Amino acid sequence: MERMSGLDASFLYFETPNMHMHVIGVIVFDPSTAPGGYNFDRVREMLRSRMHLVPQFRRKLAPVPFNIHHPIWVEDDEFDLDYHVRRIGCPAPGSERELAELVGDIASRQLDRARPLWEMHIVEGLQNGYVASIAKMHHCTIDGVSGANLMVHLFDLEPDAPDVIDTTEWKPERMPSDFERIAFATASRLRRPFDLMKVIPQTTRAITNVVQRRRTGASGMAAPLTAPRTSFNAPITPHRKVAFSTTSLAEVKEIKTAFGATVNDVVLTICSGALRRYLEARNGLPDKSLIATCPVSVRSENEKEVIGSNRVSALFTSLATNIADPVERLHVIHEANKGAKEEHNAVGADILQGWAEFAAPTTFSLAARMYTGLRLAERHPVVHNLVISNVPGPPFPLYFAGAKLVGLNPLGPIFDGAGLNVTVLSYVDNIDWGFIACRELMPDLWDLAEAIPDAQAELLKAAQAT
């Protein structure tokens, strides 16, 4: 058995019936490359043959009695692959809009905590004869970087790659008794005073570093609770709306080079431009800039290939949506990101990880449900407007049961008070954008997705004119 980290467990504690803490990858394949063509049974058996490469697929939660500590991971002795891998059809005509509606419906339902926390829906009936996989995993199991690492084990580099054969018979570990779980939890809690002695000095140094930076006039992160309120900054429902967009990675790199920025700066500026268009069309563009929360991987070099567990922090940055000129907006975002990163480094990567270990399961779960039930998100200043996550993906083509991967749109969670998430992942020559929002707050989410190419085009035009 393995103790769940505090940060991983926090994604469980903060989950409510309205606020789902799972992540989704919408992966589209061209089965014409598969030797012998597409076959669902072949896909299922390929996944079965690789279960041993991804232990997270067979493990489930085992809560500690009385919630005296974070849950532990144990192997599911009743693991049923057919429960997790499901075959469904896409409504006609099978365009990306019909696929997105299907994804929105799947995203609107929580995972069963009595089983391993993942599902994979194989979707047939797409246009061009394509097949899709809607892979859903709980955030307590995986983050953006480990999700990208997961692809190494599920996908191949060529359509006719040899089968991965596990010659050993899997035998699940014994489920620990209540007494054993309590004893394990008690031993872990006895170490807490020593852990606290490490976290407090780190936090003190972090606060000192930030104060010193601000006193010298150095720019830093945008302050939470100072974001303007928009139509999607309100309490959320369980219902999700999904949309996709795809743009050229080469164009983003051309813009980056022309203006001395980073790929992430350009991605945020494109998103900012699309948000401006979306809000202006509804007479809802605030005079003050929107603030985005951007997850940041804090994995060490030794952890970069690890699958499972979260090693993330976050920074707040301005999207400069109050600036109409796209080039000026890019420069402002570049400087804002630079200051936010420097302040994030001054704070230290492990502060969030350290304090998360002290999260009390019952208290945090009750607080999350009370926050949702009392609709507190509309009663205090907006913490942040949305989450924007940018994850680098593989620069080479991948294959799944022989079928070539042609699109990969990631989707993250949304939160009470911030009902929009934009997740971006590069793959070969493209940047795939995944948009997920509360259906009631953004029923017209496709308008935002369709504004992305135009926002990128205006930056590219400016870059080519320099």
C-alpha positions as CSV (number, residue, x, y, z in Angstrom):
1,M,0.0,0.0,0.0
2,E,1.0,3.6,-0.5
3,R,0.1,6.7,1.4
4,M,-1.6,9.4,-0.8
5,S,0.3,12.7,-0.6
6,G,-1.4,15.7,0.9
7,L,-1.6,17.5,-2.4
8,D,-3.1,14.5,-4.2
9,A,-5.6,14.1,-1.4
10,S,-6.6,17.7,-1.6
11,F,-8.2,17.0,-5.0
12,L,-10.4,14.5,-3.2
13,Y,-11.3,16.8,-0.3
14,F,-12.2,19.7,-2.6
15,E,-14.5,17.7,-4.8
16,T,-18.2,18.3,-4.5
17,P,-21.2,17.1,-6.6
18,N,-20.8,20.3,-8.6
19,M,-17.0,20.6,-8.7
20,H,-15.5,17.5,-10.3
21,M,-11.8,17.0,-9.9
22,H,-11.0,14.8,-12.9
23,V,-9.0,15.5,-16.0
24,I,-9.8,14.3,-19.5
25,G,-7.9,13.6,-22.7
26,V,-9.8,13.6,-25.9
27,I,-7.6,11.6,-28.3
28,V,-8.6,11.2,-32.0
29,F,-7.1,8.5,-34.1
30,D,-6.9,7.6,-37.8
31,P,-7.4,3.8,-37.9
32,S,-6.4,3.5,-41.6
33,T,-2.8,3.1,-40.4
34,A,-3.7,0.1,-38.2
35,P,-2.6,-3.2,-39.7
36,G,-5.8,-5.1,-40.4
37,G,-7.9,-2.1,-39.6
38,Y,-9.7,-1.0,-36.5
39,N,-11.0,-3.5,-34.0
40,F,-12.4,-2.7,-30.6
41,D,-11.4,-6.1,-29.2
42,R,-7.9,-5.4,-30.3
43,V,-7.9,-2.1,-28.5
44,R,-9.2,-3.6,-25.3
45,E,-6.7,-6.5,-25.3
46,M,-3.8,-4.0,-26.0
47,L,-4.8,-2.1,-22.9
48,R,-5.1,-5.3,-20.9
49,S,-1.5,-6.3,-22.0
50,R,-0.2,-3.0,-20.7
51,M,-1.9,-2.8,-17.3
52,H,1.4,-3.8,-15.6
53,L,3.1,-0.7,-17.0
54,V,0.7,1.7,-15.3
55,P,0.0,0.6,-11.7
56,Q,-2.4,3.5,-11.3
57,F,-4.9,1.7,-13.5
58,R,-5.4,-1.1,-11.0
59,R,-5.2,0.7,-7.7
60,K,-8.1,2.2,-5.7
61,L,-8.7,4.3,-2.6
62,A,-8.8,2.8,0.8
63,P,-9.9,5.4,3.4
64,V,-8.4,5.4,6.9
65,P,-11.0,4.7,9.6
66,F,-12.3,8.0,11.2
67,N,-10.4,9.9,8.5
68,I,-7.4,10.4,10.8
69,H,-5.1,10.7,7.8
70,H,-5.0,10.8,4.0
71,P,-6.3,7.7,2.2
72,I,-4.0,5.0,1.0
73,W,-3.7,3.4,-2.5
74,V,-4.3,-0.4,-2.6
75,E,-4.6,-2.8,-5.6
76,D,-8.2,-3.6,-6.5
77,D,-8.6,-7.4,-6.0
78,E,-11.9,-7.2,-8.1
79,F,-10.4,-5.2,-11.0
80,D,-12.6,-5.4,-14.1
81,L,-11.2,-3.9,-17.2
82,D,-14.5,-4.1,-19.0
83,Y,-16.0,-1.7,-16.5
84,H,-13.3,0.9,-17.2
85,V,-13.0,0.5,-21.0
86,R,-16.4,1.2,-22.8
87,R,-17.5,1.2,-26.4
88,I,-19.9,4.0,-27.5
89,G,-21.0,5.6,-30.8
90,C,-20.9,9.2,-31.7
91,P,-24.2,10.8,-32.9
92,A,-24.3,11.6,-36.6
93,P,-22.7,13.3,-38.4
94,G,-19.8,12.6,-36.1
95,S,-18.1,16.0,-36.3
96,E,-16.0,17.5,-33.5
97,R,-19.1,19.3,-32.2
98,E,-21.0,16.0,-31.6
99,L,-17.8,14.5,-30.1
100,A,-17.6,17.6,-27.8
101,E,-21.2,17.1,-26.6
102,L,-20.4,13.5,-25.8
103,V,-17.3,14.6,-23.9
104,G,-19.3,17.2,-22.0
105,D,-21.8,14.6,-20.9
106,I,-19.0,12.3,-19.7
107,A,-17.2,15.1,-17.9
108,S,-20.5,16.0,-16.0
109,R,-20.3,12.8,-14.0
110,Q,-18.0,11.9,-11.1
111,L,-15.9,8.8,-11.0
112,D,-16.8,6.0,-8.8
113,R,-14.5,6.1,-5.7
114,A,-15.1,2.4,-5.0
115,R,-13.1,1.5,-8.1
116,P,-9.8,2.6,-9.7
117,L,-10.3,6.3,-10.6
118,W,-10.3,6.2,-14.4
119,E,-12.5,5.4,-17.4
120,M,-11.8,5.2,-21.1
121,H,-14.6,5.5,-23.6
122,I,-13.8,4.3,-27.2
123,V,-15.9,6.4,-29.6
124,E,-16.8,5.1,-33.0
125,G,-18.7,6.7,-35.8
126,L,-16.6,9.9,-36.3
127,Q,-16.2,11.7,-39.6
128,N,-13.4,10.4,-41.9
129,G,-13.7,7.0,-40.3
130,Y,-11.8,8.3,-37.2
131,V,-12.1,6.8,-33.7
132,A,-11.7,8.7,-30.5
133,S,-10.7,7.8,-26.9
134,I,-12.1,9.9,-24.1
135,A,-9.8,9.1,-21.2
136,K,-10.9,10.4,-17.8
137,M,-8.7,10.2,-14.7
138,H,-9.1,11.7,-11.2
139,H,-6.7,14.6,-10.6
140,C,-5.5,12.9,-7.4
141,T,-3.9,10.3,-9.6
142,I,-2.3,12.4,-12.3
143,D,-1.2,15.9,-13.3
144,G,-0.3,17.4,-16.7
145,V,3.3,16.2,-16.9
146,S,2.6,12.7,-15.6
147,G,-0.4,12.6,-18.0
148,A,2.1,13.2,-20.9
149,N,4.4,10.5,-19.4
150,L,1.5,8.1,-19.4
151,M,1.3,8.2,-23.2
152,V,4.8,6.6,-23.4
153,H,3.2,3.3,-22.1
154,L,-0.1,3.4,-23.9
155,F,1.1,4.6,-27.3
156,D,3.7,3.4,-29.8
157,L,6.1,5.1,-32.2
158,E,5.1,3.0,-35.2
159,P,1.8,1.4,-36.3
160,D,3.2,-2.2,-36.3
161,A,5.0,-2.1,-33.0
162,P,5.4,-5.5,-31.3
163,D,2.9,-6.4,-28.6
164,V,4.0,-5.8,-25.0
165,I,3.6,-9.1,-23.2
166,D,3.5,-9.5,-19.5
167,T,4.6,-13.0,-18.7
168,T,3.9,-12.7,-15.0
169,E,0.4,-13.4,-13.5
170,W,-0.9,-10.3,-11.7
171,K,-1.9,-11.0,-8.1
172,P,-3.3,-8.1,-6.2
173,E,-1.9,-7.3,-2.8
174,R,-3.9,-8.1,0.3
175,M,-6.2,-5.4,1.5
176,P,-4.9,-4.0,4.8
177,S,-7.2,-4.3,7.8
178,D,-8.7,-1.3,9.6
179,F,-6.2,-1.8,12.4
180,E,-3.3,-1.9,9.9
181,R,-4.5,1.3,8.2
182,I,-4.9,3.1,11.6
183,A,-1.4,1.9,12.6
184,F,0.1,3.2,9.4
185,A,-1.7,6.5,9.7
186,T,-0.7,6.9,13.3
187,A,3.0,6.3,12.4
188,S,2.7,8.9,9.7
189,R,1.1,11.5,12.0
190,L,3.8,11.0,14.6
191,R,6.2,12.5,12.0
192,R,4.1,15.6,11.5
193,P,5.8,17.8,14.1
194,F,9.1,17.2,12.3
195,D,7.6,18.0,9.0
196,L,6.1,21.2,10.4
197,M,9.5,22.2,11.7
198,K,10.7,22.1,8.0
199,V,7.6,23.9,6.5
200,I,7.5,26.9,8.9
201,P,11.1,28.1,8.2
202,Q,10.5,27.6,4.4
203,T,7.3,29.6,4.6
204,T,9.0,32.4,6.6
205,R,11.8,32.6,4.1
206,A,9.3,32.7,1.2
207,I,7.3,35.5,2.8
208,T,10.6,37.5,3.4
209,N,11.7,37.0,-0.2
210,V,8.4,38.2,-1.5
211,V,8.3,41.3,0.7
212,Q,11.9,42.2,-0.2
213,R,11.1,41.9,-3.9
214,R,8.0,44.0,-3.6
215,R,9.9,46.7,-1.6
216,T,12.5,47.0,-4.4
217,G,9.7,47.6,-6.9
218,A,10.2,44.2,-8.6
219,S,7.1,43.0,-10.4
220,G,5.5,39.8,-9.1
221,M,2.5,37.6,-9.4
222,A,-0.9,39.2,-9.9
223,A,-2.7,39.3,-6.6
224,P,-5.5,36.8,-6.0
225,L,-8.9,38.3,-5.0
226,T,-8.3,41.3,-7.3
227,A,-9.7,39.8,-10.5
228,P,-12.8,41.5,-12.2
229,R,-16.0,39.6,-12.2
230,T,-17.2,38.2,-15.6
231,S,-20.1,36.1,-16.6
232,F,-18.2,32.9,-16.0
233,N,-17.1,33.9,-12.5
234,A,-20.0,32.5,-10.5
235,P,-21.0,29.3,-8.7
236,I,-21.0,26.3,-11.0
237,T,-23.4,23.4,-11.6
238,P,-22.4,19.8,-12.4
239,H,-23.1,20.3,-16.1
240,R,-20.2,20.8,-18.5
241,K,-19.8,22.2,-22.0
242,V,-16.7,21.3,-24.1
243,A,-15.1,22.8,-27.2
244,F,-11.9,22.4,-29.2
245,S,-9.5,24.4,-31.4
246,T,-6.3,23.6,-33.2
247,T,-3.6,26.0,-34.4
248,S,-0.2,25.9,-35.9
249,L,2.8,25.4,-33.5
250,A,5.2,26.8,-36.2
251,E,3.2,30.0,-36.2
252,V,3.4,30.3,-32.4
253,K,7.2,29.8,-32.6
254,E,7.5,32.4,-35.3
255,I,5.6,34.9,-33.1
256,K,7.8,34.0,-30.2
257,T,11.0,34.6,-32.1
258,A,9.8,37.9,-33.6
259,F,9.0,39.5,-30.3
260,G,11.5,37.8,-28.0
261,A,8.9,36.0,-25.9
262,T,8.3,32.5,-24.9
263,V,5.8,29.9,-26.3
264,N,3.8,30.2,-23.1
265,D,3.7,34.0,-23.4
266,V,2.3,33.7,-26.9
267,V,-0.3,31.0,-25.9
268,L,-1.5,33.3,-23.0
269,T,-1.7,36.3,-25.4
270,I,-3.7,34.3,-28.0
271,C,-6.1,33.2,-25.2
272,S,-6.3,36.8,-24.0
273,G,-7.2,38.0,-27.5
274,A,-10.0,35.3,-27.8
275,L,-11.4,36.2,-24.4
276,R,-11.5,39.9,-25.4
277,R,-13.5,39.0,-28.5
278,Y,-15.8,36.7,-26.5
279,L,-16.5,39.3,-23.8
280,E,-16.7,42.3,-26.1
281,A,-19.4,40.6,-28.2
282,R,-21.5,40.3,-25.0
283,N,-20.7,43.8,-23.7
284,G,-18.9,42.1,-20.8
285,L,-15.3,43.1,-21.2
286,P,-14.1,44.5,-17.9
287,D,-11.9,47.7,-17.8
288,K,-9.5,45.7,-15.5
289,S,-7.4,42.9,-16.8
290,L,-8.5,39.3,-16.3
291,I,-6.2,37.1,-14.0
292,A,-5.4,33.5,-14.9
293,T,-4.0,30.8,-12.6
294,C,-1.3,28.8,-14.4
295,P,-0.3,25.4,-13.0
296,V,3.5,25.0,-12.9
297,S,5.3,21.7,-12.7
298,V,7.8,21.5,-9.8
299,R,9.1,18.0,-10.7
300,S,12.8,17.5,-10.3
301,E,14.9,15.9,-13.0
302,N,14.6,12.5,-11.3
303,E,10.8,12.9,-11.2
304,K,10.1,14.0,-14.8
305,E,9.5,10.4,-16.1
306,V,7.3,9.4,-13.1
307,I,3.6,8.6,-13.7
308,G,1.0,9.4,-11.1
309,S,1.0,11.8,-8.2
310,N,0.9,15.6,-8.5
311,R,4.0,17.7,-8.4
312,V,2.5,21.1,-9.2
313,S,2.4,24.6,-7.9
314,A,0.6,27.6,-9.4
315,L,1.2,31.2,-10.3
316,F,-1.2,34.1,-10.9
317,T,-0.6,36.2,-14.0
318,S,-2.3,39.1,-15.8
319,L,-3.8,38.4,-19.2
320,A,-3.7,42.2,-20.1
321,T,-7.2,41.9,-21.5
322,N,-7.6,45.7,-21.0
323,I,-5.1,46.3,-23.8
324,A,-6.5,46.2,-27.4
325,D,-3.2,46.1,-29.3
326,P,-2.0,42.5,-29.5
327,V,1.7,43.3,-29.7
328,E,1.5,45.6,-26.7
329,R,-0.5,42.9,-24.9
330,L,2.1,40.3,-25.6
331,H,4.9,42.5,-24.2
332,V,2.9,43.2,-21.0
333,I,2.1,39.5,-20.6
334,H,5.8,38.6,-21.1
335,E,6.8,41.0,-18.3
336,A,4.0,39.8,-16.1
337,N,5.0,36.2,-16.6
338,K,8.7,37.0,-16.0
339,G,7.9,38.7,-12.7
340,A,5.4,36.0,-11.6
341,K,8.0,33.2,-12.3
342,E,10.7,35.1,-10.4
343,E,8.4,35.5,-7.4
344,H,7.3,31.9,-7.7
345,N,11.0,30.9,-7.5
346,A,11.5,33.2,-4.6
347,V,8.6,31.5,-2.7
348,G,10.0,28.0,-3.5
349,A,8.5,25.1,-5.3
350,D,7.7,22.9,-2.3
351,I,5.6,25.3,-0.1
352,L,2.3,24.1,-1.5
353,Q,3.4,20.5,-1.3
354,G,4.5,21.0,2.3
355,W,1.4,22.6,3.7
356,A,-1.0,20.3,1.8
357,E,0.3,17.4,4.0
358,F,-1.6,19.0,6.9
359,A,-5.0,19.1,5.2
360,A,-7.6,17.6,7.5
361,P,-9.8,15.2,5.4
362,T,-13.1,15.8,7.2
363,T,-12.7,19.5,7.7
364,F,-11.6,20.3,4.1
365,S,-14.4,18.2,2.6
366,L,-17.1,19.8,4.8
367,A,-15.6,23.3,4.0
368,A,-15.8,22.6,0.2
369,R,-19.4,21.4,0.4
370,M,-20.4,24.4,2.6
371,Y,-18.6,26.8,0.1
372,T,-20.6,25.3,-2.8
373,G,-23.9,25.0,-0.9
374,L,-23.9,28.6,0.4
375,R,-22.8,29.9,-3.1
376,L,-20.0,31.8,-1.4
377,A,-18.2,32.3,-4.8
378,E,-20.6,35.1,-5.6
379,R,-20.2,36.8,-2.2
380,H,-16.5,37.7,-2.1
381,P,-14.1,39.2,-4.6
382,V,-13.1,37.0,-7.5
383,V,-10.0,35.0,-6.7
384,H,-9.1,34.4,-10.4
385,N,-11.0,34.4,-13.6
386,L,-9.9,31.1,-15.1
387,V,-7.2,28.4,-15.2
388,I,-4.9,28.2,-18.2
389,S,-2.6,25.2,-18.4
390,N,0.1,24.7,-21.1
391,V,1.7,21.3,-21.3
392,P,4.4,20.4,-23.9
393,G,3.5,17.2,-25.8
394,P,5.5,14.9,-28.0
395,P,7.0,16.4,-31.2
396,F,6.7,13.1,-33.0
397,P,3.6,11.0,-34.1
398,L,2.2,8.3,-31.9
399,Y,0.1,5.2,-32.5
400,F,-2.6,3.5,-30.5
401,A,-3.3,-0.1,-31.4
402,G,-1.8,0.8,-34.8
403,A,-4.0,3.8,-35.3
404,K,-2.2,7.2,-35.8
405,L,-2.9,9.8,-33.2
406,V,-4.2,12.9,-35.1
407,G,-5.5,15.1,-32.3
408,L,-5.2,15.4,-28.5
409,N,-7.3,17.9,-26.7
410,P,-6.8,18.0,-22.9
411,L,-9.4,19.2,-20.4
412,G,-8.9,20.2,-16.8
413,P,-11.3,20.9,-13.9
414,I,-13.3,24.1,-13.3
415,F,-14.0,25.6,-9.9
416,D,-16.7,27.5,-8.0
417,G,-16.2,31.1,-9.0
418,A,-14.0,30.2,-12.0
419,G,-16.2,28.3,-14.4
420,L,-13.7,28.1,-17.3
421,N,-10.6,26.0,-17.9
422,V,-8.4,26.2,-21.0
423,T,-5.8,23.5,-21.4
424,V,-3.2,23.5,-24.2
425,L,-1.0,20.7,-25.4
426,S,1.4,20.7,-28.4
427,Y,1.6,17.6,-30.6
428,V,3.9,17.3,-33.6
429,D,3.1,20.5,-35.7
430,N,-0.1,21.6,-33.9
431,I,-1.2,23.1,-30.7
432,D,-4.5,21.5,-29.5
433,W,-6.7,23.6,-27.3
434,G,-9.3,22.1,-24.9
435,F,-12.0,24.3,-23.4
436,I,-14.3,23.2,-20.6
437,A,-16.8,25.3,-18.8
438,C,-20.0,25.2,-16.7
439,R,-22.7,24.7,-19.3
440,E,-25.1,27.3,-17.6
441,L,-22.4,30.0,-17.4
442,M,-21.0,29.5,-21.0
443,P,-23.5,27.7,-23.2
444,D,-21.8,29.4,-26.2
445,L,-18.3,28.1,-25.4
446,W,-17.7,27.3,-29.1
447,D,-17.6,31.1,-29.8
448,L,-14.5,31.3,-27.6
449,A,-12.9,28.3,-29.2
450,E,-13.5,29.7,-32.7
451,A,-11.9,33.0,-31.7
452,I,-8.5,31.4,-31.1
453,P,-7.4,31.1,-34.7
454,D,-8.3,34.8,-35.3
455,A,-6.4,35.9,-32.2
456,Q,-3.3,33.9,-33.4
457,A,-3.6,35.3,-36.9
458,E,-3.5,38.9,-35.7
459,L,-0.3,38.2,-33.8
460,L,1.2,36.4,-36.7
461,K,0.4,39.3,-39.0
462,A,2.2,41.7,-36.7
463,A,5.2,39.3,-36.4
464,Q,5.6,39.1,-40.1
465,A,5.4,42.9,-40.4
466,T,8.3,43.4,-38.1
